[in-house]
Amino acid sequence: MTKPNGPHVPILAPLPEVLKTRKRIIVLVNDTMQDLGILAYRQLQRELGVNGGSVVNFVKEMIKRSSADNDAEKDASIFRDGYVLEDKATTPALIVLNTGQLLYSHKYDRAMTLRSWSAMPRKSVAHDMIRIHDEENRVPGHRDAKDHVTTVFDQVICNPDRVSADAEVYVIAIEDGTESVFKLLTDNCKYNKFVFYDSVPQVSQPALKVYIVAVPSESQRQPQCRPSWYCYIDWTWRAKTRTF
């Protein structure tokens, strides 16, 4: 795909013609401190390496679990670099949202996290970081994490031209990514058609530990919403989200 000219926020997703054919869609909403596709720099820079600290091994695990006729040798080959999937028909599609890189640099023509923005070169060590202009360095529809999640749901996940109407959608939210997902679901009931399934905790990715939280009580649900949904969150964020 061609990189757009001007302000933009990238996400990771299959080509449109591939995405439309998938019957299972896994949506990953990461923490706002992380770069796109990175699960944990602390793991990436240590024993797990680039694959283990990013979504690479998560995708490989998806591929392994989606095949019904795997053997030990085939499972091992999936995690080797350069592996090519022969039959892609049964593999779920993965959409990785980008709640971290919401600042756009015209000089470098790319989206950045606040951490990357503050690390840009300055005139001297005595100068402050490059000033953020709320209009020039923000992208419409992606001004904050909730805005970004809503835009991607509207334009991609809930768009029948992008995702098949009968596709199953699984959403995984990590750390403060859960806050954006909860706000999306509680502020707008049209998204409550999505059910968050209880099979996701089987993921054996050290940098992607997910746990289930209770659904809202009857008194907390808006009456026009669908009756139940589940969300998966990182353990470190459970204390902040368990009151929903």
N, C-alpha and C positions, 0 to 999 in steps of 0.2 A: 504494500500500500504506500502511496506517496504521502510524504509528510506535509501537512497543511502549512500554508503561509500565514504568518501572523499568530496572534494569541491562541493557544490551544492547550488542552490537558490530555495527555495520552492515556489509554488503558490497554490492557492486553486481552485480545479476543481472537477467535478464528476469523477467517475470511467470511464475508457475509453469506456467500453461497454455501459455505460449509456449516456455518452456525444455524442456518434455516433448516438444515436436515437433521439436526440433533434432537433427540427426544428427551435427553437429560442434560440440564445446564447447571453447572456448579459456579456460584458467584462468590468471590472472595473479597471481603471488605477489610482492608488492613488498617493498622494503626496510622494516625496522622503524622507520626515522626518518621515513617519509613519511606524509602524511595520505592518506585514502582517495581513490584515483583520481588522485593526483598522481605524476607520474613524476620531475620535476625542477623545483624552484622556481627554480633558476638559469636554466632555459630559459623557464619561465613568465613570469618578470619581465623577460625580455629580448626578443630578436627573434621568438621563436616564439609568445609570448603564451599565453593560457589554453589554447587548443586544442592547441598544440604541446607544452606542458609537462605536459599531463594525458593521460588515456586518450581524449580526444575525437578527436584526429587518428588515434590508433591504431584506433579503431572505424571511422572513415571509410576508412582504408586497408584494413581487413577487408572493408568493403562493396565497395570498388573491385575488390579481388582476387577476390571471390566471384562476380562477374558475368562471364559469358562473352561478352557482346555489347556491351561498353563501347566508346565512341569517345572521342576527345580532349575533346570538348565535355562529354560526360557525366562523364568523370573529373574535369574541372575543377569542375563543378557540385557534386560530392559534397563538396568542401572549402569550399564557401560556407556561411556561417551560415544556418540555417533550412532546410537541405536535408531533404526528406522522401523516404524510400525507398518506392518503389511496390511492388516485389515482394520480400517478406522471406523467401520460402521457401528460398532457397539461401544465405542469410547465416548464418554460424556464430553461436552464442550466446557471449557473453562473461561470465565470472564473475570479478570482481575481489575478491580476498581483502583483508583489512584487518589486517595484522600490526603496524601502527603504533599504531592507536588502541585500545589495550587497557586504558586507565584510564577508569573511569566516574565522572563528576561528578554527584552527586545534586542539587547546587545548580543546575547548568545542564542537567541531564537529557540529557547527550550523552557519547559516547566521545571520548577525547583521546589524543594522543601525549604522551610524557613532556615534549617541548619545549613543547607547548601548556599542559600542566599547570603547568610551572615558570613560565610567563608569566602565570598568573592573578594578579589583584590581591592585594597583601599589605598588612598594616597600615602598614608603612613600609619604606623601603629597607633598614633594619637587620634586618628580620624574615626568617626563612627562608621558603622556598616552602611552600605548603600541604602538610601531612603526608599521605602516602599510606598508607591503611589497607589491609592485605593482604586483608581480608575484604570490607569495605564498598566499596572502590574497584576491586575485581576482579570479573570476570564469570565464573561457573562455565562451564567448557568453553573459556574464552578467557584463561586466566591468564598464558600466555606465547605466543610466536609458534607454536611447535610444537603446543601445545594448540589454538590457533585453527585452524591448518591441518587438524589431525586432525578436529576437530569439523565443519568445513565439508565435508571429504571424506565423513565418515560420514553427515551429515544431508542433504547436497545432492548432491554429485557421485556418490557410491556408492549413493544412495537411488533405487531403481527407480520410486518414486512421483514423483520430481523429474526424473530424467534417464533417457532411454530406454536400455534395456539394450544396444542395438546402436549407441549413439552412440560416435563417435571422440572421445577426450579428448586435447587438446594442452595441455601445461603449460609456462608460461614463468616462470622464477624470476629475480629481479633482486637483485643484491648479496647481503645476508645472508638474503634470502628463499630462496636456494638451500640454506642450512643446514637450514631447517625442512623443505623438500621431501626432502632426502637423509635426514634423520632419520625422516621418515614412511615412506619406502620401505624403509629398512634395518631399522627397528624392527618393522615389521609387514608380513608378506609378502602379505597380502590385497590390498595396493594395487599389487602388481607386475603386475597384469593390464593396467595402463596402459602404453602404449608412447609414448615421447616422439619425435615425428617430426622428420626432418631438413629439413623445408620451412620451418620458422619463421625461420631466418636471413635470409630474403628480405625481412623487414620493414624498411622504409626510414624508421624513426622515429629522429631524432637522439638523443632521450632514452631510447631503448629499443634499445640495441645488444646483441645476444645472440650467443653463441657456443656451440659444442658441446664437451663434454668426453667423455673416454673412458668407456666403461661399466666397471663393476667387473670385475676379473679373476675367473677361476673360483674361486680360493682365497678371494676376498673375499665371494663370494655365499653366502648361506645355501642349503642344498641343496633346501629345499622351495619356494624362490622360482622365479619364471619366469626363463628364461635371460638375458634382456637387456632393457635399457631405456636411454633417452637423456634427458638433461636439458639445458636451455639456460640459460646463466648470463651475467650481465653480466661483461664483461672485467675490470673492476676487482676482481671477487671471485674470479677464477679461481685466483689463487695460494693462496687459503685452501681451495678445494674440490677441487683437482686430486688430492689424495691418496686420495679415496674410490674 
